[in-house]
Amino acid sequence: MSKEVFHQIGESIPNSSRSKLFGKDCYKLNGKAFICFFEECMVFKLNEQDVQNTLKLDKAILFDPSKKGRPMKAWVQLPNEYIGQWITLAKAATKNIIELTT
């Protein structure tokens, strides 16, 4: 169910396109990934303040797709137990990627 919610959120964001990031489903705006799905979690590319706030949630971690201790500092992975907050964070990721690419 969580992957379906991820796709519903991604499809609801105007001008987003489905793509792949490290072989995982993602959505892009202006050619840049801003959300992806990894291990039943949604992953968001956020600004520094949103990263800090989101990491305060239990089980939220920096995204480390290689699992080699090299997390991506602007990307936060949030488990499906926070599925109710995914849309809010996806909107924050959308705003962030628009600011970075325009």
Backbone hydrogen bonds in HBPLUS format (Angstrom, degrees):
<---DONOR---> <-ACCEPTOR-->    atom                        ^
c    i                          cat <-CA-CA->   ^        H-A-AA   ^      H-
h    n   atom  resd res      DA  || num        DHA   H-A  angle D-A-AA Bond
n    s   type  num  typ     dist DA aas  dist angle  dist       angle   num
A0004-GLU N   A0001-MET O   3.11 MM   3  5.21 119.4  2.49  97.9 112.8     1
A0005-VAL N   A0001-MET O   3.04 MM   4  6.41 155.1  2.10 152.5 159.5     2
A0006-PHE N   A0002-SER O   2.93 MM   4  6.18 158.7  1.98 146.6 152.4     3
A0007-HIS N   A0003-LYS O   3.01 MM   4  6.31 159.8  2.05 147.1 151.4     4
A0008-GLN N   A0004-GLU O   2.86 MM   4  6.14 153.7  1.93 148.1 156.3     5
A0009-ILE N   A0005-VAL O   2.90 MM   4  6.14 161.8  1.93 156.0 160.1     6
A0010-GLY N   A0006-PHE O   2.89 MM   4  6.16 169.8  1.90 154.5 157.4     7
A0011-GLU N   A0007-HIS O   2.86 MM   4  5.89 165.1  1.88 150.7 154.6     8
A0012-SER N   A0008-GLN O   3.06 MM   4  6.12 131.3  2.31 135.6 147.7     9
A0012-SER N   A0009-ILE O   3.06 MM   3  5.13 132.6  2.29  98.3 111.7    10
A0013-ILE N   A0010-GLY O   3.35 MM   3  5.62 159.5  2.40 106.0 111.8    11
A0016-SER N   A0013-ILE O   3.14 MM   3  5.74 155.4  2.21 141.6 139.8    12
A0017-SER N   A0028-LYS O   2.93 MM  11  5.28 147.0  2.04 140.9 151.2    13
A0028-LYS N   A0017-SER O   2.86 MM  11  5.28 153.6  1.93 144.1 152.6    14
A0019-SER N   A0026-CYS O   2.86 MM   7  5.20 159.6  1.90 143.7 141.9    15
A0026-CYS N   A0019-SER O   3.04 MM   7  5.20 151.8  2.12 129.9 126.7    16
A0021-LEU N   A0024-LYS O   2.79 MM   3  5.15 150.9  1.87 142.9 152.9    17
A0024-LYS N   A0021-LEU O   2.92 MM   3  5.15 162.5  1.95 112.7 118.2    18
A0037-PHE N   A0025-ASP O   2.94 MM  12  5.63 150.9  2.03 161.7 162.0    19
A0027-TYR N   A0035-ILE O   3.01 MM   8  5.62 154.0  2.08 151.1 151.8    20
A0034-PHE N   A0027-TYR O   3.09 MM   7  6.33 158.5  2.14 167.5 163.8    21
A0029-LEU N   A0032-LYS O   2.94 MM   3  5.39 154.8  2.01 146.0 145.0    22
A0032-LYS N   A0029-LEU O   2.89 MM   3  5.39 169.3  1.90 122.3 125.8    23
A0045-LYS N   A0034-PHE O   2.95 MM  11  5.00 159.0  1.99 146.7 142.5    24
A0036-CYS N   A0043-VAL O   2.92 MM   7  5.07 147.0  2.03 136.7 143.4    25
A0043-VAL N   A0036-CYS O   2.77 MM   7  5.07 161.8  1.81 155.1 154.6    26
A0038-PHE N   A0041-CYS O   2.92 MM   3  5.23 163.4  1.94 146.8 152.4    27
A0041-CYS N   A0038-PHE O   2.92 MM   3  5.23 139.1  2.09 109.7 122.4    28
A0042-MET N   A0078-LEU O   3.09 MM  36  5.52 153.6  2.16 157.0 150.5    29
A0078-LEU N   A0042-MET O   2.88 MM  36  5.52 170.0  1.89 157.5 160.8    30
A0044-PHE N   A0076-VAL O   2.92 MM  32  5.36 156.6  1.98 144.5 149.4    31
A0076-VAL N   A0044-PHE O   2.92 MM  32  5.36 155.3  1.98 148.6 153.4    32
A0046-LEU N   A0074-ALA O   2.81 MM  28  5.57 158.0  1.86 171.7 168.9    33
A0051-VAL N   A0047-ASN O   2.89 MM   4  6.12 153.6  1.96 157.9 166.7    34
A0052-GLN N   A0048-GLU O   3.02 MM   4  6.29 165.8  2.04 152.4 155.0    35
A0053-ASN N   A0049-GLN O   2.98 MM   4  6.25 161.8  2.02 150.3 155.4    36
A0054-THR N   A0050-ASP O   2.89 MM   4  5.93 162.2  1.92 147.2 152.3    37
A0055-LEU N   A0051-VAL O   2.94 MM   4  6.06 156.2  1.99 153.4 159.6    38
A0056-LYS N   A0053-ASN O   3.24 MM   3  5.50 154.7  2.31 103.4 111.0    39
A0057-LEU N   A0054-THR O   3.01 MM   3  5.68 164.8  2.04 119.7 124.5    40
A0060-ALA N   A0057-LEU O   3.10 MM   3  5.51 165.3  2.12 130.2 131.8    41
A0061-ILE N   A0077-GLN O   3.11 MM  16  5.34 162.0  2.15 147.9 153.0    42
A0077-GLN N   A0061-ILE O   2.71 MM  16  5.34 168.9  1.73 170.5 173.2    43
A0063-PHE N   A0075-TRP O   2.98 MM  12  5.43 163.7  2.00 131.0 134.5    44
A0072-MET N   A0063-PHE O   2.74 MM   9  5.57 162.1  1.77 162.8 164.3    45
A0067-LYS N   A0064-ASP O   2.97 MM   3  5.27 144.6  2.10 110.7 121.4    46
A0075-TRP N   A0072-MET O   3.11 MM   3  5.55 164.4  2.13 120.3 125.2    47
A0082-TYR N   A0079-PRO O   3.04 MM   3  5.99 167.8  2.05 126.2 130.0    48
A0083-ILE N   A0080-ASN O   3.06 MM   3  4.83 146.1  2.18 114.2 110.5    49
A0085-GLN N   A0082-TYR O   2.76 MM   3  5.49 160.3  1.80 127.1 133.5    50
A0086-TRP N   A0083-ILE O   3.23 MM   3  5.14 153.8  2.30  99.2 107.0    51
A0089-LEU N   A0085-GLN O   3.12 MM   4  6.41 164.5  2.14 158.1 162.4    52
A0090-ALA N   A0086-TRP O   2.78 MM   4  5.96 148.6  1.88 150.7 160.7    53
A0091-LYS N   A0087-ILE O   2.97 MM   4  6.20 149.4  2.06 144.6 151.9    54
A0092-ALA N   A0088-THR O   3.09 MM   4  6.43 150.0  2.18 140.4 148.8    55
A0093-ALA N   A0089-LEU O   2.82 MM   4  6.08 153.3  1.89 146.0 153.5    56
A0094-THR N   A0090-ALA O   2.83 MM   4  6.04 149.1  1.93 142.4 151.2    57
A0095-LYS N   A0091-LYS O   2.97 MM   4  6.22 165.1  1.99 149.8 152.7    58
A0096-ASN N   A0092-ALA O   2.93 MM   4  6.13 158.5  1.98 145.6 152.0    59
A0097-ILE N   A0093-ALA O   2.92 MM   4  6.13 164.1  1.95 151.3 154.5    60
A0098-ILE N   A0094-THR O   3.00 MM   4  6.20 156.3  2.06 152.0 158.7    61
A0099-GLU N   A0095-LYS O   3.01 MM   4  6.23 159.3  2.05 148.9 154.5    62
A0100-LEU N   A0096-ASN O   2.97 MM   4  6.23 147.0  2.08 146.0 155.6    63
A0101-THR N   A0097-ILE O   3.02 MM   4  6.07 134.5  2.23 140.1 150.6    64
A0102-THR N   A0098-ILE O   3.09 MM   4  5.93 118.0  2.49 147.8 156.6    65
